[in-house]
Structures are given as C-alpha cells and as structure tokens.
Amino acid sequence: MILREMTVDDLDQVMVLEEKLFPVPWTREGFFTFLIREDTLFLAVEEKGKILGYAGCLIVLDEADILNIGVDPDRQREGTGGFILQSLLRLLQMQGVHYVHLEVRESNGTARRLYERNGFAIDGLRKDYYTDPTENAVLMTKTLNGR
C-alpha cells in the first residue's frame, strides 16, 4: 500500500467508493472544492494504482476537523482505515495541530470503535444531524502533542 496526498486525478475512483459507502455521498464538486484549498489535507491509499481508501480534514490554527474517511468495502477489516487515520494524525501532529474533531453516525459502530481505539473520546451529540436515514451524529475529539 502507498499512502500519498489525494489529487484531483483521483476523483473518479474516490467518487465510486464514496457512492458505495455513504447514503448521502459528497459530490465531485465538493471534493474538488476542498482539494484545492490551502487549509485542507486529503490522503489516499492505493495499491497497484487502485484507491483503497481516503481521508480528508480541514485545518484551522491548531485544530483539525476530519471531514471524511472511506475504505473500499471489499478491503475493510484489513487495517486500511486504521492506517489512514494514524497516518493522518501523525501528519497533523507534525503540522502543529493539537486537537482533532470528527462526527460519526451514531449507528456506525465499526467507525466509532476505530476512533476510540485511536484515542478519540465522545464529547457531544448532534441530534438528527444526518439524513437518509435521519440519525444523530456522535462528536469525538482527540488531543495531540501531549495536551
């Protein structure tokens, strides 16, 4: 597996995964808009030219918000999600980020366990945040750099 920064050229493959993974997927334009910003970091993991997973975040001062993480359903439970998340956290720490936030569907136990195993703690709930189906978002935060 190769970890690298996501590029606009990856969008065809990323969109296929996004549509498989999420009931309300990001649009191609949404990804493009974030990819060209200076205050974001998007990563892709590939193997033999095929994108297996991706993650992206928005960085504001010493805080980051993870916007999305996705892993090809055929390659889940192989450690790819953990690899992407841990790599993203290391890169954010190197950039001076101290706090990393995210939200996850309340029913997404697999993702919630991944985040908890990587040091994220629940710190709130957004009622009815998601649609299709309507569902709460669990808010989670991790502190980096020993804070």
C-alpha positions as CSV (number, residue, x, y, z in Angstrom):
1,M,0.0,0.0,0.0
2,I,1.1,3.5,-0.8
3,L,0.0,6.5,1.2
4,R,0.0,9.8,-0.6
5,E,-1.7,13.1,-0.9
6,M,-5.0,12.8,-2.8
7,T,-5.1,14.7,-6.1
8,V,-7.9,15.8,-8.5
9,D,-6.9,12.9,-10.7
10,D,-8.1,10.5,-8.0
11,L,-11.6,11.8,-8.0
12,D,-13.0,9.2,-10.5
13,Q,-12.0,6.3,-8.2
14,V,-12.9,8.2,-5.0
15,M,-16.4,9.0,-6.2
16,V,-17.0,5.3,-6.9
17,L,-16.0,4.5,-3.3
18,E,-17.9,7.5,-1.9
19,E,-21.1,6.4,-3.6
20,K,-20.7,2.8,-2.3
21,L,-20.0,3.9,1.2
22,F,-22.4,6.7,2.1
23,P,-26.2,7.1,1.8
24,V,-25.6,10.8,1.1
25,P,-22.2,10.9,-0.7
26,W,-20.1,14.0,-1.2
27,T,-20.3,15.4,-4.7
28,R,-17.4,15.5,-7.1
29,E,-17.5,19.3,-6.9
30,G,-17.5,19.1,-3.1
31,F,-14.3,17.0,-3.2
32,F,-12.7,19.3,-5.8
33,T,-13.5,22.4,-3.8
34,F,-11.8,21.0,-0.7
35,L,-8.8,19.5,-2.6
36,I,-7.8,22.9,-4.0
37,R,-7.9,24.7,-0.6
38,E,-4.7,25.5,1.3
39,D,-6.2,24.7,4.7
40,T,-7.1,21.0,4.0
41,L,-5.2,17.8,3.9
42,F,-6.6,14.8,1.9
43,L,-4.8,11.5,1.7
44,A,-5.3,8.4,-0.5
45,V,-4.1,4.9,0.0
46,E,-3.5,2.9,-3.2
47,E,-2.4,-0.5,-4.2
48,K,-1.4,-1.2,-7.8
49,G,-3.0,2.0,-9.0
50,K,-6.3,1.3,-7.3
51,I,-7.5,3.6,-4.5
52,L,-8.4,1.5,-1.4
53,G,-9.3,4.4,0.9
54,Y,-9.1,8.1,1.5
55,A,-9.4,10.7,4.3
56,G,-9.6,14.4,4.5
57,C,-9.6,17.1,7.0
58,L,-9.9,20.9,7.4
59,I,-7.2,22.6,9.5
60,V,-7.8,25.9,11.4
61,L,-5.0,27.1,13.5
62,D,-4.1,24.3,15.9
63,E,-7.3,22.3,15.3
64,A,-8.5,19.9,12.6
65,D,-11.8,18.6,11.6
66,I,-11.8,15.2,9.9
67,L,-14.3,15.6,7.1
68,N,-14.4,12.1,5.8
69,I,-12.7,8.7,5.9
70,G,-13.7,5.9,3.5
71,V,-12.3,2.4,2.7
72,D,-13.4,0.2,-0.2
73,P,-16.0,-2.2,1.3
74,D,-14.1,-5.1,-0.3
75,R,-11.0,-4.1,1.7
76,Q,-12.5,-3.3,5.0
77,R,-11.3,-5.1,8.2
78,E,-7.8,-5.3,6.8
79,G,-6.4,-2.4,8.8
80,T,-6.6,0.1,5.9
81,G,-8.9,2.5,7.9
82,G,-6.6,2.5,10.9
83,F,-3.5,3.0,8.7
84,I,-5.1,6.1,7.0
85,L,-6.3,7.5,10.3
86,Q,-3.0,7.0,12.1
87,S,-1.1,8.5,9.1
88,L,-3.4,11.5,9.0
89,L,-3.0,12.0,12.8
90,R,0.8,11.9,12.5
91,L,0.9,14.4,9.7
92,L,-1.5,16.7,11.6
93,Q,0.7,16.5,14.7
94,M,3.8,17.4,12.6
95,Q,1.9,20.5,11.4
96,G,1.3,21.6,14.9
97,V,-2.3,20.5,15.3
98,H,-3.3,19.9,18.9
99,Y,-7.0,18.9,18.7
100,V,-8.7,16.7,16.1
101,H,-12.5,16.6,15.9
102,L,-14.9,14.5,13.9
103,E,-18.5,13.4,13.8
104,V,-19.8,9.9,13.0
105,R,-23.2,8.3,12.6
106,E,-24.4,7.0,16.0
107,S,-25.1,3.6,14.3
108,N,-21.7,3.3,12.8
109,G,-20.2,1.1,15.5
110,T,-17.3,0.0,13.3
111,A,-16.1,3.5,12.7
112,R,-16.7,4.5,16.4
113,R,-14.6,1.6,17.6
114,L,-11.8,2.6,15.2
115,Y,-11.8,6.2,16.5
116,E,-11.9,5.0,20.2
117,R,-9.0,2.6,19.6
118,N,-7.1,5.6,18.2
119,G,-7.7,7.8,21.2
120,F,-10.8,9.7,20.3
121,A,-13.3,10.4,23.1
122,I,-17.0,11.2,22.8
123,D,-17.7,14.8,23.7
124,G,-21.1,15.6,22.3
125,L,-24.1,14.6,20.2
126,R,-25.8,16.5,17.3
127,K,-29.5,15.4,17.2
128,D,-30.8,14.4,13.8
129,Y,-27.7,15.6,12.1
130,Y,-27.7,13.0,9.3
131,T,-30.4,12.3,6.7
132,D,-31.3,9.1,4.8
133,P,-31.9,7.9,7.4
134,T,-32.2,10.7,10.0
135,E,-29.7,10.0,12.7
136,N,-27.7,11.6,15.4
137,A,-24.0,12.4,15.0
138,V,-21.6,11.5,17.8
139,L,-19.0,14.2,18.2
140,M,-15.5,12.9,19.1
141,T,-12.2,14.7,19.8
142,K,-8.6,13.6,20.2
143,T,-5.8,15.6,21.7
144,L,-2.4,15.5,20.0
145,N,1.1,16.7,21.2
146,G,0.6,15.7,24.8
147,R,-2.1,18.2,25.5
